[in-house]
Amino acid sequence: MSGPKTARYVLTEEQRRRIAEQQRIRRETKLAKDKRGKLIGKCKNSLLETIALVDELGKLCAESGMETDSFQSICQKRKEIETQILSFEKNTDFVGVHKLQEENRYLEHLLCQSQETGTMSRELVGKVSSDYRQKLSDVIAKGFTFSFSDLCTQRGKCDNPFLLKINEALKRVEGIELAPPLIKKLQQIRKYADEISNEDFLENFCSMQVYPFVQECEFYRDHAAEFEELSDSYAYLKTEMGERAEEFVFSAESMEKLRTEIARLNEKLLCREEQEYISAAIDEAMTELGYELIGEKSITKKSGKRVRNGLYTLEEGTAVNVTFSDSGQISMELGALDTTDRTPTGGEAEELADDMRAFCLDYAALEKKLSERGIAVRKMSALPAFAEYAQVFNISDYELKRPVEVSERRERKATGRKQQYKEG
């Protein structure tokens, strides 16, 4: 039998795992849906580029009188890819995460096929245009022939070994879909290589600039998808926490920082959801015990910690104030209700002391109900059920859910709980 109680409520390991699993599924489902949308967009953009290339190739073949099996094969492949991409335009609200991930893997396959078809088309345009260059416009020639191997031609120094090394190195970058910063860097490298006339400088430029750049591009090729997934997970978690996401530029260091941030945010979100679960479980358990939630209030302290108070009626004029902190500590205090800040009268204090003793019966039942929901009590502390701990709660401080009766002096008959307490 006791008065005001303070305890730390924690989830059992089983319940914590269950909530963590629900959190994981919810996150992965959202990310999978977002990824699906991005992949469909990439597939469509790649397909549009391929369609433009195929159209130009068709015109070129018609003008040159050249009809190839390769061209017919490319046209057929392009139609098949378009049909499959369009089949993915459907509502995904009720699609499970595993199905979404499976579809995303196939969309990635379609994207590769579309890009490969585009590459084949571009190469075929280049081959045909080289044979019939006089029949092509400058737009077609410049728009559909792209190579890193024109440095020697521009300089007229194809016998320069270091320039040849630069061209050979840059060929390794062909076919990699580079990020804008890398494209800009590539343009600068080509410009500098063309301007350098001193062979010693050119050798040093090749070793210090070109080779590291190629390695950077290859690292991007191998890890760009992972970086995008990490960035999406990080942005999702930041949104869930109501925090502003930081911008990350692709690099090995950024990826490591993202992993660290994701782990931290995952744990932070899990802790928040644990407290929300505990708070909701207490609300449900109190309702099952016959208590009614009549008012709430929330405050954020200077430290940034949030505290929520719930006011549950024991009977008209009396209530239990439950204080939830985001650290997991929860306190329960019983008191009278009024519309002003005041201390209880002597008679009220004695009656409230009796209510405190009676509440112990319900508190034992509350603990049992919480245990059934996977919640355990840690570090319980309770003050004696003395009149000196009696309180009056000012309902003006709460957001009330309905009109509440108050009285300045409480002269009531023993409730069923009091009677049960006295008989027990």
ZIPEFEN-V462339 format. One line per field, one symbol per residue. psi: psi as a letter, one per 30 degrees, with the letter a starting at -180 (. if undefined). Layout:
# ZIPEFEN-V462339
psi->???
This chain:
# ZIPEFEN-V462339
psi->klbkkklkklkleeeeeeeeeeeeeeeeeeeeeeeeeeeeeeeeeeeeeeeeeeeeeeeeeeefgkjleeeeeeeeeeeeeeeeefffilkgegkleeeeeeeeeeeeeeeeeeeeeeeeeeeeeeeefffheffkleeeeefgjklgggeeeefghffjeeeeeeeeeffffkfkjlleeeeeeeeeeeeeeffkfkeeeeeeeeefeeeeeeeeeeeeefgeeeeeeeeeeeeeeeeefglkkkkkkkleeeeeeeeeeeeeeeeeeeeeeeeeeeeeeeeeeeefgglkjfllkkljlfffkkkkkkjkkelkfklkjkkklfffkkkkkkllklgljlllleeeeeeeeeeeeefeeeeeeeeeeeefghklkkhkkkllilffgklkkjfffljkflkkklkekjjllkleeeeeeef.
